[in-house]
Amino acid sequence: MNIATPKFGVGASALRKEDRKLITGEGAFTDDVRAEGELRAYVLRSAYASARFRINDLDAARAADGVHLVLTAGDVGHLGPVPNQATVAQPDGTRHAQKHIPLLCDGEVRHVGDAVAFIVADSLAQAQEASELIDINWELGEAQAGLATALDDGAPLVWPDLGTNQAYLYRIGDAAGTDQAFVDADHVTTIDFLNNRLVSNYMETRACLAEWDDAARKFTLTLGSQGVHGIRKTIAKDIFGMELEDFRVITRDVGGGFGTKVFTYREYPLALEAARQLNRPVKWVSDRTEHFLTDAHGRDNKVTASLALDKQGRVLGLRIDVLANMGAYLSQFGPFIPVFGASMATGVYDIQNLDFKLRGVYTHTTPVDAYRGAGRPEAAFLIERLMDAAAREIGMPVAELRRRNFIRPEQFPYRTPGGRTYDVGEFDGHMTRALEKAGAAEFPRRVEEAKSRGRLRGLGTAVYIEACAFAGSEPARLTLDADGGITLYIGTQTNGQGHATAYSQFVADQIGIDFDRITVRQGDTAELAKGGGTGGSRSIPLGGVSVSAASKVLAEKMKKLAADELEAAAADIELVDGAARIVGTDRVISYADMAKAAKTDDDRTGIADVVQDEATYPNGTHVCEIEIDPETGKVEIVRYTIVDDFGMTVNPVLLLGQIHGGVVQGVAQCLSEGVVYSEDGQLLTASLMDYAVPRADNMPFFDFETRNVPSTTNAMGIKGAGEAGTIGACPAAMNALVDALDRARGVRHIEMPATPQRVWEALNG
């Protein structure tokens, strides 16, 4: 195909084309959208983690100034709950009970922030004031907020009808083979730790605007999301029992998602029902405290893991026991997240014997679901901490123990005990390169230099692998517009990644056109029949491949249009600078004139839906170097090196941004972020005054490069990168911290987040 080499095609460091709009205040986030006559909604939430209640009086609230509607459980009984959509197969072949999230609680609440009433008024202040007039009798129950004791005899039960706080049991691997491996072992290393609970804290809190067309009997819902089609299906089918065509769901600009905006939340159907009853638009906007209390949390596992090794340091077996906190209800994909982590438990290592026991656990806390990485960060942290601990115990360099146990390139494709099939990988290659770039050989000199200043120095390594861009597809549709521009329609959803830029690069590779003449349309179910949304690092590996294929289809049609108009052969046409021309001549036709020449819409449309049969497996090495002030316990990251294998790089600038952001989130879990509940289930870290998100001055400059091995499961060799930084960062930072503590005081364990106080206490016994 004759196409001029594009300035901003795949592989180029094109700057984000969407940023001008965003930094000049021209973005359109959910709360920026206004509807004529819109009302404001407020949710009355429980102040208790466990309680029964009776609403005595609603009359005063309903009669309050500006109030139009007060909904309680009885008013929405015709609607379904927010459903759990992922169940786990237990060892006996059964599926566990599903405790869905009620739209409004009916006589009992199970976590602080649980929804009791939905008030709609002319203003938010009026709705809040009316909520205070609702007369409620509360009968407090005993709360079970702690994960570690939730399965103890006599623990308060979140769901008494189950007779236990165990939500489900899952097992994977070969228990008998693993038992024998431990019998045969020359050394066994065991670690216990908590993988701490996190709040996503995206910049834009959740919001929605619900509208009802009484004449058409249809809904429109505008909200910030990571994909409109999944939310529409859940609300239409599972909650309202209506047809998909009865709902239009729109997402405009989104200020961050991190997995947490994938889900359907109770406020969306409540606002829709209120809009239908009032025949007025209803808007609900979360405040930051509501975000802390009600948006799905991440992580929260209690782990015991043991590694069996022979005399040469070869791993013979891996035994893992995990308690995974589900919170008070089963969130949309909540039960599956730790199961997903279990499938990645052996990491980059050739470990034949695995025995993984996982128990999901109910507590009187906010439900837990996918948060950046969704199970893979937990798996990487587990195996990388265990490898470091084992190396210290047997007196072997941490890099050497890893090197002896890596899956070797000649072993691919490699089937793991967790059921994953890795297609390619050169793990020793990127670890060796990362340690070289990090100056690991000179690290002892830096330890002595730091000591001369009264500081403690530590170096940590983590070699990770993840699964993403799972089997499936993301269809793409391209049109040649009447003005000669190109419009792409695709069902992923940007929430900060830079999709408009990346997708335009795929188009520019096939169709010679000015970068800014390409428009990317996402987030409207009226424009797209289906879409998978954004999550699991799928947008570019799946969506980008389909965009590239659709661009090729459209380019061929455009060449045919041009050939017909220029009376030439299609093979002699090249596409360049917004026009088609006969190669070697000055005979051209503009794209706009080609669009006019099209006889049907199909003549100017390119569609592709490239199906991928297996996940991709990004991997890499993170090397973190830290310094501790022993007087205060403050940890400073002084050097950070990353060598990643993403198969193929679409845009180095966008990739760097994704890695930087991911690393910051991973390091923050290790050093500063963590949810804390009191024994009675009160959230003690319910604001940014109490919950320590990282700041720019907490981070160093990052030294990043790729050492790509193209994926064989992806049509373009792409592996995905959106979550990788978070997966590698947390164990690298923790390994660096433990290295420093061990050198200074022989301390080999500290829980996350390793705040200055915890570090100081570890150093001072």
BELGI-V674362 format. One record per run of one state. SS is the DSSP state (H for helix, E for strand, C for the rest). FROM is the first residue (numbers start at 1). TO is the last residue. Records with the same first field share a line. If there is no record, write none. Layout:
BEGIN
SS: FROM-TO  FROM-TO
END
This chain:
BEGIN
C: 1-1  4-18  24-29  33-38  46-50  58-58  63-66  72-72  77-81  83-88  90-94  96-100  102-107  110-114  122-123  132-134  141-159  163-165  174-174  185-186  199-206  214-217  224-227  241-243  251-259  263-265  279-281  286-287  295-296  310-314  328-333  344-348  350-353  363-367  369-375  395-397  407-408  412-413  416-420  423-426  438-439  453-454  466-467  469-471  473-475  481-485  491-498  511-514  522-523  525-538  567-569  577-578  583-587  598-600  609-611  613-615  617-618  630-633  646-651  672-676  678-682  684-695  699-701  707-723  746-755  764-765
E: 2-3  39-45  51-57  67-71  82-82  89-89  95-95  101-101  108-109  115-121  135-140  166-173  187-198  207-213  218-223  247-250  282-285  297-309  315-327  349-349  354-362  368-368  406-406  414-415  421-422  455-465  468-468  472-472  476-480  486-490  518-521  524-524  573-576  579-582  588-590  605-608  612-612  616-616  619-629  634-645  677-677  683-683  702-706
H: 19-23  30-32  59-62  73-76  124-131  160-162  175-184  228-240  244-246  260-262  266-278  288-294  334-343  376-394  398-405  409-411  427-437  440-452  499-510  515-517  539-566  570-572  591-597  601-604  652-671  696-698  724-745  756-763
END
